[in-house]
Amino acid sequence: MPKLLSGAEIVFKSLEDQKVEYIFGYPGGAVLPIYDELKNHKSIKHILARHEQGAGHAAEGYARSSGKPGVLLVTSGPGATNAVTALTDAYMDSIPIVCISGQVPTHLIGTDAFQECDTTGITRPCTKHNWLVKDVNDLADIMNQAFKIATTGRPGPVLVDIPKDIQFDKGAYKISKNKLEKKLNGTLSNKINLKEVDKFIEMIKKSSKPIFYTGGGVINSGPKASQLLKEIVLLTGFPITSTLQGLGAYPGDDPQFLGMLGMHGTYEANNAMHDCDLMINIGARFDDRITGKIDEFSPKSKKIHIDIDPSSIGKNVKVDLAITSDVTELLKAVLKSFKEKNKNFINSNKQKTANWWSQIDKWREKKSLNFKNSKETIKPQHAVQRLYELTKDQDTFITTEVGQHQMWAAQHYKFNKPNRWMTSGGLGTMGYGLPAAIGVQIAHPKKLVIDIAGEASILMNIQEMSTAIQYRLPIKIFILNNEYMGMVRQWQELLHDKNYSESYTEALPDFVKLAEAYGAVGIRAKTPNELDEKIKEMINLDKPVIFDCVVDKVENCYPMIPSGKPHNQMLLGPEDEKEEVSDEGKTLV
Amino acid sequence: MSNPKSAYSQPTKFGKENHHIIVVWVDNEAGVLARVIGLFSGRGYNIESLAVAEIDKKKHLSRITIVTKGTPEVIQQIKLQLGKLIPVHKVADFSRDDPKILFRELALFKVVGAIKKLDKAKKLCKKHNAIILDKTKKSFVVQVTALRREIDKLTIALKPLGLISASRTGAIAMTKGKEIFIKN
């Protein structure tokens, strides 16, 4: 008979078997047996956050930058409900998270016990799957499945809710074989259908106005996928654009890269999407921030969609060739077949796409990311550009909060490698960036990690500064401080007759003093002249830094596709905006 | 959209909605029904009727039959989203007009009234495999198995004849002939 272990021991044995090195969490009554067991497992380090949401985003940052699942440990009731935002965020952006939550003892479930809530009920719609463990003998199996489900197929969060008595109970550590192998993610097999590959290549050969449109699926498929993507883009000579989540999969400074597409994407990327005759979507999901007005989305193109999640295909946009597959596997097959059968492609193709490229160059001449710089005040775009120039020579990891600063970071910071860019895209969670930066720094202790933030977002999880100090994590918080919730203010200016309802923060902390209060370093830059010096000072400090970058208060984020408009009707700047926002325009946005 | 000043685009095209019967084979485990119907409510799909029961005690398999209405795109999404749920084994989708599929729904009706009206009511029920389960001088309870729309009609017809209580199971479905539905 195998040795019996307590539920808490089974949890840790399972974490060890999964080679987990870090858990992000916060203790409480219903998880104390698990916390008690922590001391016996030296290979696993616990990172104590200051709020369960922070712990969750930290686990996300860890997962996104390392490719490993993030593990989150919270108590029952408020511990679990505080984790819900992070779980939903991970669900929307397909990030593998295993959340272990404590629950009141089995006999008290349903009695409205202290710190009881229906955790599996609350988290059902924001996890790939969840379990309430009712028998300690099921625990090993469930933990094993939890990791498998979180990390395979389209990744995502899972939750294991363990009542306190189960954590004490003794049971066997036994994992049954193949119990849930049947289908974990809606796909039956990873076999590549060669007919689909042939059709893919046929479509590539026929097109004269092609574009690659790539997303987070490339990043999630692993670093190999980014290599293969680069290979196929260079081989075909086609232009490529990326979603917010896909940035870094293809080098941002390469001439074939048109920049990000979508609501705040570049003029050339969006127009190329609109006018193309072949759209090759790899690991993106036709999100509404990307497509704009769906009826007029890229009307003349054939579309190929590669996604590991069959339900992503055909959800928003009908496509001509749908391939349910992992990106790496498919690109391998395509490249292999391409090289064998189409040796002369490159030469014939250059001529075929020459007109297309000259059209793209015309769009590029608009220089849609340009802005009017100033000598008196720091323009936020300028601040991000300077930050990029001063950090591009080292391997830098960027996280962001949500809002204008996030879009400026996406537009002006160029990413050349995958897993260097962590931002909350699907859910749009303000307060994501600081805890995410903590998780990134944990995974990459020696690397430069910067959270590009807004002054409003940063206050949503500012308590995590204390975590950064405790673990000596030298993260840099680069706040573009305009005293407004900038994106809200922008929409109010453009759509709500400049009624800036509640979007101005009348009382803000002194961020330099705030940094000092936490034990970090505070730096403030007020003019463009001092910006570079101060950024260098920040980079050279081996301590957490809050950088209060005082920027233009009313700068808007352009270019922009107003909602309800197709890709070829972008606003490029304030001049455009005057004529566009007629009454008719207003109702359309 | 009520407020046109929105950060979201406005709906434009509406496709034609059709009735479909979705059959889902699931592991009969805690919370599985909540997962399935939560997916419907969470994504704004309709449920017109729902029938659930365990069909294999040994394997703990349940069969859930859902009558729903939607555009072809929505029906496709329903199938794919259901397929992603971990306890779901397979999903079948039958059009209501598919001649190869049998549909049945069971209803219990209680009719109370004078003899004349009761007789009239019984006559109406006869067409639909009626079985009288209970009767008194002033009432009867009848079991009817028929198509969903036939039961709809019968309900309306029985109303003036003293129908005071109705209970329905929701439709269930099965393929004709020797074929069974194999995982797609």
Interface residues (C-beta under 8 A of the other chain):
Chain A: T120 G121 R124 P125 K128 H129 L132 K134 I149 L180 K182 L184 N185 G186 L188 D288 G292 K293 I294 D295 D309 P310 S311 I313 G314 K315 W491 L495 H496 S563 G564 K586 T587 L588 V589
Chain B: P4 K5 S6 A7 Y8 S9 Q10 T12 K13 A30 G31 A34 R35 G38 L39 G42 E73 Q76 Q77 L80 Q81 G83 K84 L85 I86 H89 K183
